[in-house]
Amino acid sequence: MPPAGPVHEYAHYTRAAGHVRAIAYGWTTMCRNGSAARPSRARRASMCGAAGAMHHSKGHAMPIRIPDALPATSILESENIFVMTEHRAMHQDIRPLRVLLLNLMPTKVTTETQIMRKLSNTPLQVHIDLMRMKSHASKNVSAEHLETFYRTFDEVRDERYDGLIITGAPIETYDFEQVDYWDELCEVFDWSVDHVHCCLFICWGAQAAMKHFYGVPKYMLDGKCFGVFENRLLKPSSPLVRGFNDISRMPHSRHTEVHYEDIVANQDLEVVAFSDACGVSIAKSTNSKHIFVFGHPEYDRDTLKLEYDRDVAAGKDIAVPVNYYPDDDPTKRPVVSWRAEGQLLYSNWLNYYVYQTTPYDLAEM
């Protein structure tokens, strides 16, 4: 079983618990084109979902502060519960966490909203920069949106971040080298080693990172992995899945996979959650620098429905997403069975793998 992650002396707990700054580039600074246009309230809200840029959350499992010599301290720690002594709490430094979101999805606004919604639902203060691939021309989002809110790699290469999230992309049927921005993405991967504390890779982004860092290939599936699938926890003591039920669920929508055998054959990797129906769902590096999620825990209720309806309208031979519609009837409202653990996954990553372990001074990274 992987050990619970160490708690760094510079945990960045904010006393203004519940306040999250989801600040995209251009919100609080002049736009790169020289204009001082600040997005409207509606537009800012679209960046972070219905909750907006400020979100209040109660009841999340954050550190509890107790007297130094309390007997319960050792008991709680043995149960994998993070406690903070009075001495440590008094010596904390506080600053917002810095997270860079590289959004590879064509549906930029939808994806950024879904992920920001998950990141906002903790008491942590998070500053988010959005990044795009300069070597790829996005067709499904306005140039104004990209210019206002997104930065290129050239604009962030001299900065350091507590966390990096790289999304999926609907290009998994292509060889990696056929992707027009593959060289630029590999440059980002290499840059992250010295400039990012912990990386979270999603779906195709996870497959790409597995290939680049560990040489793990992807394989075509006989049929699309499409629906909501049950997962077994293979590392139930991992902080990444703390609070998960024994059987969890996660949406998947992909044509390719990585093989369990290839991952466990590498001593630097481990599988955290596995689905008998669709293979590896969650994996990580043993040094906890890389987290791989091969599904989409951030998906909204209707995301799979919209994909299904789109493919049906295009005349594609597409099966109904499994474990999604009541009675597998697409005319019925989809049932959300993954929301709680999807939130836990993002919260656990942000808490245990970023907040608790990142250096206060990012220059020390």
C-alpha positions as a Markdown table, in Angstrom:
| # | Residue | x | y | z |
|---|---|---|---|---|
| 1 | Met | 0.0 | 0.0 | 0.0 |
| 2 | Pro | 1.4 | 3.5 | -0.8 |
| 3 | Pro | 2.1 | 5.6 | 2.3 |
| 4 | Ala | 0.1 | 8.7 | 3.1 |
| 5 | Gly | 1.9 | 11.7 | 1.6 |
| 6 | Pro | 4.1 | 13.6 | 3.9 |
| 7 | Val | 2.8 | 16.9 | 5.3 |
| 8 | His | 5.1 | 19.8 | 4.4 |
| 9 | Glu | 5.8 | 22.5 | 7.0 |
| 10 | Tyr | 4.6 | 25.1 | 4.5 |
| 11 | Ala | 1.0 | 23.9 | 4.1 |
| 12 | His | -0.9 | 26.7 | 2.6 |
| 13 | Tyr | -4.2 | 26.7 | 4.5 |
| 14 | Thr | -6.0 | 30.0 | 4.2 |
| 15 | Arg | -7.9 | 31.3 | 7.2 |
| 16 | Ala | -10.5 | 32.7 | 4.8 |
| 17 | Ala | -11.7 | 29.1 | 4.4 |
| 18 | Gly | -14.2 | 28.6 | 1.6 |
| 19 | His | -12.8 | 31.4 | -0.7 |
| 20 | Val | -11.4 | 30.3 | -4.0 |
| 21 | Arg | -9.9 | 32.6 | -6.6 |
| 22 | Ala | -10.3 | 31.0 | -10.0 |
| 23 | Ile | -8.5 | 33.8 | -11.9 |
| 24 | Ala | -7.9 | 33.3 | -15.6 |
| 25 | Tyr | -5.3 | 35.3 | -17.4 |
| 26 | Gly | -6.8 | 38.6 | -18.4 |
| 27 | Trp | -9.3 | 38.9 | -15.6 |
| 28 | Thr | -7.2 | 41.1 | -13.4 |
| 29 | Thr | -4.6 | 42.4 | -15.8 |
| 30 | Met | -4.7 | 44.3 | -19.1 |
| 31 | Cys | -5.4 | 42.1 | -22.1 |
| 32 | Arg | -2.4 | 41.3 | -24.2 |
| 33 | Asn | -3.8 | 43.3 | -27.1 |
| 34 | Gly | -3.6 | 46.4 | -24.8 |
| 35 | Ser | -7.3 | 46.7 | -24.1 |
| 36 | Ala | -8.5 | 47.0 | -20.5 |
| 37 | Ala | -11.7 | 45.1 | -21.2 |
| 38 | Arg | -12.8 | 43.1 | -18.2 |
| 39 | Pro | -15.1 | 40.2 | -18.9 |
| 40 | Ser | -18.7 | 40.7 | -18.0 |
| 41 | Arg | -20.2 | 39.0 | -14.9 |
| 42 | Ala | -21.9 | 36.5 | -17.1 |
| 43 | Arg | -18.7 | 35.7 | -19.0 |
| 44 | Arg | -16.7 | 35.4 | -15.7 |
| 45 | Ala | -19.4 | 33.1 | -14.4 |
| 46 | Ser | -19.1 | 30.9 | -17.5 |
| 47 | Met | -15.4 | 30.4 | -16.6 |
| 48 | Cys | -16.2 | 28.8 | -13.3 |
| 49 | Gly | -19.7 | 27.4 | -13.7 |
| 50 | Ala | -22.8 | 28.4 | -11.8 |
| 51 | Ala | -20.8 | 29.0 | -8.6 |
| 52 | Gly | -18.9 | 31.8 | -10.2 |
| 53 | Ala | -15.3 | 32.8 | -9.2 |
| 54 | Met | -16.0 | 32.7 | -5.5 |
| 55 | His | -17.4 | 29.5 | -4.0 |
| 56 | His | -18.1 | 28.6 | -0.4 |
| 57 | Ser | -17.8 | 25.0 | 0.7 |
| 58 | Lys | -18.3 | 23.4 | 4.1 |
| 59 | Gly | -17.5 | 20.0 | 5.4 |
| 60 | His | -14.5 | 19.1 | 3.2 |
| 61 | Ala | -11.9 | 16.9 | 4.8 |
| 62 | Met | -9.1 | 19.4 | 5.5 |
| 63 | Pro | -6.5 | 19.4 | 8.4 |
| 64 | Ile | -7.9 | 19.5 | 11.9 |
| 65 | Arg | -5.9 | 21.6 | 14.4 |
| 66 | Ile | -5.4 | 20.0 | 17.8 |
| 67 | Pro | -3.1 | 20.5 | 20.9 |
| 68 | Asp | 0.4 | 19.1 | 20.4 |
| 69 | Ala | 0.4 | 16.4 | 23.1 |
| 70 | Leu | -3.2 | 15.2 | 22.7 |
| 71 | Pro | -3.3 | 11.4 | 22.9 |
| 72 | Ala | -5.7 | 11.3 | 20.0 |
| 73 | Thr | -3.0 | 12.6 | 17.7 |
| 74 | Ser | -1.2 | 9.3 | 17.2 |
| 75 | Ile | -4.5 | 7.4 | 16.9 |
| 76 | Leu | -5.8 | 9.6 | 14.2 |
| 77 | Glu | -2.6 | 9.6 | 12.3 |
| 78 | Ser | -2.6 | 5.8 | 12.4 |
| 79 | Glu | -6.0 | 5.9 | 10.8 |
| 80 | Asn | -4.7 | 8.0 | 7.9 |
| 81 | Ile | -6.4 | 11.2 | 9.1 |
| 82 | Phe | -4.3 | 14.3 | 8.7 |
| 83 | Val | -4.0 | 16.3 | 11.9 |
| 84 | Met | -2.2 | 19.6 | 12.4 |
| 85 | Thr | -0.6 | 20.4 | 15.8 |
| 86 | Glu | -0.8 | 23.8 | 17.4 |
| 87 | His | 3.0 | 24.3 | 16.8 |
| 88 | Arg | 2.7 | 23.6 | 13.1 |
| 89 | Ala | -0.4 | 25.7 | 12.7 |
| 90 | Met | 1.3 | 28.7 | 14.3 |
| 91 | His | 4.2 | 28.5 | 11.9 |
| 92 | Gln | 2.3 | 28.3 | 8.6 |
| 93 | Asp | 2.9 | 30.6 | 5.7 |
| 94 | Ile | -0.1 | 31.3 | 3.5 |
| 95 | Arg | -0.3 | 32.0 | -0.2 |
| 96 | Pro | -2.7 | 31.0 | -3.0 |
| 97 | Leu | -1.9 | 27.8 | -4.8 |
| 98 | Arg | -1.0 | 28.3 | -8.5 |
| 99 | Val | -2.5 | 25.8 | -10.9 |
| 100 | Leu | -1.9 | 25.8 | -14.7 |
| 101 | Leu | -4.7 | 24.2 | -16.8 |
| 102 | Leu | -3.6 | 23.1 | -20.3 |
| 103 | Asn | -7.0 | 22.7 | -22.0 |
| 104 | Leu | -6.7 | 20.5 | -25.1 |
| 105 | Met | -10.4 | 20.0 | -25.6 |
| 106 | Pro | -12.2 | 21.6 | -28.5 |
| 107 | Thr | -15.0 | 22.5 | -26.2 |
| 108 | Lys | -12.8 | 25.0 | -24.3 |
| 109 | Val | -15.5 | 26.8 | -22.3 |
| 110 | Thr | -17.3 | 23.6 | -21.2 |
| 111 | Thr | -14.1 | 21.8 | -20.1 |
| 112 | Glu | -12.7 | 24.8 | -18.2 |
| 113 | Thr | -16.0 | 25.2 | -16.4 |
| 114 | Gln | -16.2 | 21.6 | -15.4 |
| 115 | Ile | -12.7 | 21.4 | -14.0 |
| 116 | Met | -12.9 | 24.8 | -12.3 |
| 117 | Arg | -16.1 | 23.7 | -10.7 |
| 118 | Lys | -14.2 | 20.8 | -9.1 |
| 119 | Leu | -11.2 | 22.9 | -8.0 |
| 120 | Ser | -13.5 | 25.5 | -6.5 |
| 121 | Asn | -15.2 | 23.1 | -4.1 |
| 122 | Thr | -12.5 | 23.1 | -1.4 |
| 123 | Pro | -11.5 | 25.7 | 1.2 |
| 124 | Leu | -8.3 | 26.3 | -0.6 |
| 125 | Gln | -7.5 | 29.5 | -2.4 |
| 126 | Val | -6.4 | 28.7 | -6.0 |
| 127 | His | -5.1 | 30.9 | -8.7 |
| 128 | Ile | -5.7 | 29.3 | -12.2 |
| 129 | Asp | -3.9 | 30.2 | -15.4 |
| 130 | Leu | -5.3 | 28.8 | -18.6 |
| 131 | Met | -3.0 | 27.6 | -21.4 |
| 132 | Arg | -3.5 | 26.6 | -25.0 |
| 133 | Met | -1.2 | 25.0 | -27.6 |
| 134 | Lys | 0.2 | 27.7 | -29.9 |
| 135 | Ser | 0.9 | 25.2 | -32.6 |
| 136 | His | -2.8 | 24.2 | -32.9 |
| 137 | Ala | -5.6 | 26.4 | -34.3 |
| 138 | Ser | -8.7 | 25.9 | -32.3 |
| 139 | Lys | -11.9 | 25.9 | -34.4 |
| 140 | Asn | -14.7 | 25.6 | -31.7 |
| 141 | Val | -13.9 | 28.7 | -29.6 |
| 142 | Ser | -13.6 | 32.3 | -30.5 |
| 143 | Ala | -10.3 | 33.9 | -31.0 |
| 144 | Glu | -11.4 | 36.6 | -28.6 |
| 145 | His | -11.9 | 34.0 | -25.8 |
| 146 | Leu | -8.5 | 32.5 | -26.4 |
| 147 | Glu | -6.8 | 36.0 | -26.6 |
| 148 | Thr | -8.6 | 37.2 | -23.4 |
| 149 | Phe | -8.2 | 34.2 | -21.1 |
| 150 | Tyr | -5.5 | 31.8 | -22.5 |
| 151 | Arg | -1.8 | 32.0 | -22.4 |
| 152 | Thr | 0.7 | 30.2 | -24.6 |
| 153 | Phe | 3.6 | 28.1 | -23.4 |
| 154 | Asp | 6.0 | 30.9 | -24.3 |
| 155 | Glu | 4.2 | 33.1 | -21.9 |
| 156 | Val | 4.4 | 30.7 | -18.9 |
| 157 | Arg | 7.8 | 28.9 | -19.5 |
| 158 | Asp | 9.6 | 31.2 | -17.0 |
| 159 | Glu | 7.0 | 30.6 | -14.2 |
| 160 | Arg | 6.5 | 27.9 | -11.7 |
| 161 | Tyr | 3.3 | 26.2 | -10.5 |
| 162 | Asp | 2.1 | 24.1 | -7.7 |
| 163 | Gly | -0.1 | 22.0 | -10.0 |
| 164 | Leu | -0.5 | 21.3 | -13.7 |
| 165 | Ile | -3.7 | 19.8 | -15.2 |
| 166 | Ile | -3.6 | 18.6 | -18.8 |
| 167 | Thr | -7.0 | 17.6 | -20.2 |
| 168 | Gly | -7.9 | 15.0 | -22.7 |
| 169 | Ala | -8.5 | 15.5 | -26.5 |
| 170 | Pro | -10.6 | 13.6 | -29.0 |
| 171 | Ile | -7.6 | 12.5 | -31.0 |
| 172 | Glu | -6.7 | 9.2 | -29.4 |
| 173 | Thr | -7.1 | 7.3 | -32.7 |
| 174 | Tyr | -4.0 | 9.1 | -34.1 |
| 175 | Asp | -0.5 | 8.1 | -33.3 |
| 176 | Phe | 1.0 | 10.6 | -30.9 |
| 177 | Glu | 3.5 | 11.8 | -33.5 |
| 178 | Gln | 0.6 | 12.6 | -35.9 |
| 179 | Val | -0.8 | 15.2 | -33.5 |
| 180 | Asp | 0.0 | 18.6 | -34.8 |
| 181 | Tyr | 1.0 | 19.9 | -31.4 |
| 182 | Trp | 2.9 | 16.8 | -30.2 |
| 183 | Asp | 6.3 | 18.4 | -30.2 |
| 184 | Glu | 5.0 | 21.4 | -28.2 |
| 185 | Leu | 3.3 | 19.2 | -25.8 |
| 186 | Cys | 6.5 | 17.2 | -25.2 |
| 187 | Glu | 8.2 | 20.5 | -24.5 |
| 188 | Val | 5.6 | 21.2 | -21.8 |
| 189 | Phe | 6.1 | 17.7 | -20.3 |
| 190 | Asp | 9.8 | 18.3 | -20.1 |
| 191 | Trp | 9.3 | 21.8 | -18.7 |
| 192 | Ser | 7.0 | 20.5 | -16.0 |
| 193 | Val | 9.8 | 18.4 | -14.4 |
| 194 | Asp | 11.5 | 21.5 | -12.9 |
| 195 | His | 8.6 | 24.0 | -13.0 |
| 196 | Val | 5.6 | 22.1 | -11.5 |
| 197 | His | 5.2 | 20.3 | -8.2 |
| 198 | Cys | 2.5 | 17.8 | -9.2 |
| 199 | Cys | 0.7 | 17.0 | -12.5 |
| 200 | Leu | -2.8 | 15.7 | -13.1 |
| 201 | Phe | -3.3 | 14.1 | -16.5 |
| 202 | Ile | -6.8 | 13.3 | -17.9 |
| 203 | Cys | -7.9 | 10.8 | -20.5 |
| 204 | Trp | -5.8 | 11.3 | -23.7 |
| 205 | Gly | -3.6 | 13.6 | -21.7 |
| 206 | Ala | -2.9 | 10.7 | -19.3 |
| 207 | Gln | -2.1 | 8.4 | -22.2 |
| 208 | Ala | 0.3 | 11.0 | -23.7 |
| 209 | Ala | 2.1 | 11.6 | -20.5 |
| 210 | Met | 2.4 | 7.8 | -19.9 |
| 211 | Lys | 4.0 | 7.5 | -23.3 |
| 212 | His | 6.3 | 10.5 | -22.9 |
| 213 | Phe | 7.6 | 9.9 | -19.3 |
| 214 | Tyr | 7.4 | 6.1 | -19.0 |
| 215 | Gly | 7.3 | 4.7 | -22.5 |
| 216 | Val | 3.9 | 3.1 | -21.9 |
| 217 | Pro | 2.0 | 2.7 | -25.2 |
| 218 | Lys | -1.7 | 3.0 | -25.9 |
| 219 | Tyr | -3.8 | 0.4 | -27.8 |
| 220 | Met | -6.9 | 0.6 | -29.9 |
| 221 | Leu | -10.0 | -0.9 | -28.4 |
| 222 | Asp | -12.3 | -3.2 | -30.4 |
| 223 | Gly | -15.2 | -0.8 | -29.5 |
| 224 | Lys | -15.5 | 2.5 | -27.9 |
| 225 | Cys | -15.3 | 2.6 | -24.1 |
| 226 | Phe | -18.4 | 4.8 | -23.6 |
| 227 | Gly | -20.4 | 5.1 | -20.4 |
| 228 | Val | -20.1 | 5.0 | -16.6 |
| 229 | Phe | -18.0 | 2.2 | -15.3 |
| 230 | Glu | -17.4 | 0.7 | -11.9 |
| 231 | Asn | -13.9 | 0.7 | -10.5 |
| 232 | Arg | -12.2 | -1.4 | -7.8 |
| 233 | Leu | -9.6 | 0.3 | -5.6 |
| 234 | Leu | -6.3 | -1.5 | -5.8 |
| 235 | Lys | -4.6 | 1.0 | -3.5 |
| 236 | Pro | -7.4 | 1.9 | -1.1 |
| 237 | Ser | -5.0 | 3.5 | 1.4 |
| 238 | Ser | -3.8 | 6.0 | -1.2 |
| 239 | Pro | -4.7 | 9.6 | -0.3 |
| 240 | Leu | -5.8 | 10.0 | -3.9 |
| 241 | Val | -8.9 | 7.9 | -3.3 |
| 242 | Arg | -9.5 | 8.8 | 0.4 |
| 243 | Gly | -13.2 | 8.8 | 1.1 |
| 244 | Phe | -14.0 | 6.6 | -1.9 |
| 245 | Asn | -16.4 | 3.7 | -1.6 |
| 246 | Asp | -15.0 | 0.3 | -2.3 |
| 247 | Ile | -16.7 | 0.4 | -5.7 |
| 248 | Ser | -16.6 | 3.8 | -7.4 |
| 249 | Arg | -17.9 | 5.0 | -10.7 |
| 250 | Met | -16.3 | 7.1 | -13.4 |
| 251 | Pro | -17.4 | 8.2 | -16.9 |
| 252 | His | -15.2 | 7.1 | -19.8 |
| 253 | Ser | -15.3 | 8.1 | -23.5 |
| 254 | Arg | -12.4 | 6.8 | -25.5 |
| 255 | His | -11.3 | 4.5 | -28.3 |
| 256 | Thr | -7.9 | 3.6 | -26.8 |
| 257 | Glu | -6.4 | 2.3 | -23.5 |
| 258 | Val | -3.2 | 1.6 | -21.7 |
| 259 | His | -2.6 | -1.9 | -20.4 |
| 260 | Tyr | -2.5 | -2.8 | -16.7 |
| 261 | Glu | 0.5 | -5.1 | -17.4 |
| 262 | Asp | 2.6 | -2.3 | -18.9 |
| 263 | Ile | 2.0 | 0.0 | -16.0 |
| 264 | Val | 2.8 | -2.5 | -13.2 |
| 265 | Ala | 5.9 | -3.7 | -15.1 |
| 266 | Asn | 7.4 | -0.2 | -14.4 |
| 267 | Gln | 8.6 | 0.1 | -10.8 |
| 268 | Asp | 8.0 | 3.9 | -11.0 |
| 269 | Leu | 4.2 | 3.4 | -11.5 |
| 270 | Glu | 1.3 | 1.9 | -9.7 |
| 271 | Val | -2.4 | 1.3 | -10.5 |
| 272 | Val | -4.8 | 2.8 | -8.0 |
| 273 | Ala | -8.2 | 1.9 | -9.5 |
| 274 | Phe | -9.2 | -0.6 | -12.1 |
| 275 | Ser | -12.3 | -1.4 | -14.0 |
| 276 | Asp | -13.0 | -5.0 | -15.1 |
| 277 | Ala | -15.0 | -3.5 | -18.0 |
| 278 | Cys | -12.7 | -0.8 | -19.2 |
| 279 | Gly | -9.3 | -1.4 | -17.7 |
| 280 | Val | -7.1 | 1.1 | -15.7 |
| 281 | Ser | -9.0 | 4.1 | -14.4 |
| 282 | Ile | -6.5 | 5.7 | -12.1 |
| 283 | Ala | -2.7 | 5.3 | -11.8 |
| 284 | Lys | 0.1 | 7.4 | -10.4 |
| 285 | Ser | 3.9 | 7.6 | -10.2 |
| 286 | Thr | 5.4 | 6.2 | -7.0 |
| 287 | Asn | 6.9 | 9.5 | -6.2 |
| 288 | Ser | 3.5 | 11.1 | -6.5 |
| 289 | Lys | 4.6 | 13.7 | -9.1 |
| 290 | His | 2.3 | 12.3 | -11.8 |
| 291 | Ile | -1.4 | 11.4 | -11.4 |
| 292 | Phe | -3.1 | 9.7 | -14.4 |
| 293 | Val | -6.9 | 9.6 | -14.7 |
| 294 | Phe | -8.1 | 7.7 | -17.8 |
| 295 | Gly | -11.7 | 8.7 | -17.5 |
| 296 | His | -13.6 | 12.0 | -16.9 |
| 297 | Pro | -14.6 | 12.4 | -13.3 |
| 298 | Glu | -15.3 | 16.1 | -14.0 |
| 299 | Tyr | -18.1 | 15.3 | -16.5 |
| 300 | Asp | -21.5 | 16.9 | -16.0 |
| 301 | Arg | -24.8 | 15.0 | -16.2 |
| 302 | Asp | -25.3 | 15.7 | -19.9 |
| 303 | Thr | -21.8 | 15.4 | -21.2 |
| 304 | Leu | -22.1 | 11.8 | -22.4 |
| 305 | Lys | -25.6 | 12.5 | -23.7 |
| 306 | Leu | -24.4 | 15.4 | -25.8 |
| 307 | Glu | -21.6 | 13.2 | -27.3 |
| 308 | Tyr | -24.2 | 10.4 | -28.0 |
| 309 | Asp | -26.7 | 12.8 | -29.6 |
| 310 | Arg | -24.0 | 14.3 | -31.7 |
| 311 | Asp | -22.9 | 10.9 | -33.1 |
| 312 | Val | -26.4 | 9.7 | -33.7 |
| 313 | Ala | -27.2 | 12.9 | -35.6 |
| 314 | Ala | -24.0 | 12.4 | -37.7 |
| 315 | Gly | -25.2 | 8.9 | -38.6 |
| 316 | Lys | -22.4 | 7.1 | -36.7 |
| 317 | Asp | -22.8 | 3.6 | -35.4 |
| 318 | Ile | -22.7 | 4.4 | -31.7 |
| 319 | Ala | -23.9 | 2.3 | -28.8 |
| 320 | Val | -25.9 | 3.8 | -25.9 |
| 321 | Pro | -23.5 | 4.8 | -23.1 |
| 322 | Val | -23.6 | 2.0 | -20.5 |
| 323 | Asn | -24.8 | 2.5 | -17.0 |
| 324 | Tyr | -26.0 | 6.0 | -17.8 |
| 325 | Tyr | -29.6 | 6.2 | -18.9 |
| 326 | Pro | -32.3 | 4.5 | -16.8 |
| 327 | Asp | -33.1 | 1.2 | -18.5 |
| 328 | Asp | -30.6 | 2.2 | -21.2 |
| 329 | Asp | -33.3 | 4.5 | -22.6 |
| 330 | Pro | -31.9 | 7.7 | -24.2 |
| 331 | Thr | -35.2 | 9.4 | -23.9 |
| 332 | Lys | -34.8 | 9.4 | -20.1 |
| 333 | Arg | -32.8 | 11.8 | -18.0 |
| 334 | Pro | -29.3 | 10.4 | -17.3 |
| 335 | Val | -28.5 | 9.4 | -13.7 |
| 336 | Val | -25.4 | 10.9 | -12.1 |
| 337 | Ser | -23.6 | 8.2 | -10.1 |
| 338 | Trp | -20.1 | 9.6 | -10.1 |
| 339 | Arg | -20.3 | 13.2 | -8.9 |
| 340 | Ala | -19.3 | 12.7 | -5.2 |
| 341 | Glu | -16.2 | 10.6 | -6.0 |
| 342 | Gly | -15.3 | 12.8 | -8.9 |
| 343 | Gln | -15.2 | 15.7 | -6.6 |
| 344 | Leu | -13.2 | 13.7 | -4.0 |
| 345 | Leu | -10.6 | 12.9 | -6.7 |
| 346 | Tyr | -9.9 | 16.5 | -7.6 |
| 347 | Ser | -10.1 | 17.6 | -3.9 |
| 348 | Asn | -7.7 | 14.9 | -2.8 |
| 349 | Trp | -5.3 | 15.7 | -5.6 |
| 350 | Leu | -5.3 | 19.4 | -4.7 |
| 351 | Asn | -5.1 | 18.8 | -1.0 |
| 352 | Tyr | -2.7 | 15.8 | -0.5 |
| 353 | Tyr | -0.6 | 16.0 | -3.6 |
| 354 | Val | -0.3 | 19.8 | -4.1 |
| 355 | Tyr | -1.3 | 21.8 | -1.0 |
| 356 | Gln | 0.3 | 19.6 | 1.6 |
| 357 | Thr | 3.7 | 19.0 | -0.1 |
| 358 | Thr | 4.5 | 21.9 | -2.4 |
| 359 | Pro | 7.2 | 24.3 | -1.2 |
| 360 | Tyr | 6.1 | 27.7 | 0.0 |
| 361 | Asp | 8.7 | 29.4 | -2.2 |
| 362 | Leu | 8.3 | 27.9 | -5.7 |
| 363 | Ala | 11.8 | 28.9 | -6.5 |
| 364 | Glu | 12.9 | 26.0 | -4.2 |
| 365 | Met | 11.2 | 23.5 | -6.5 |
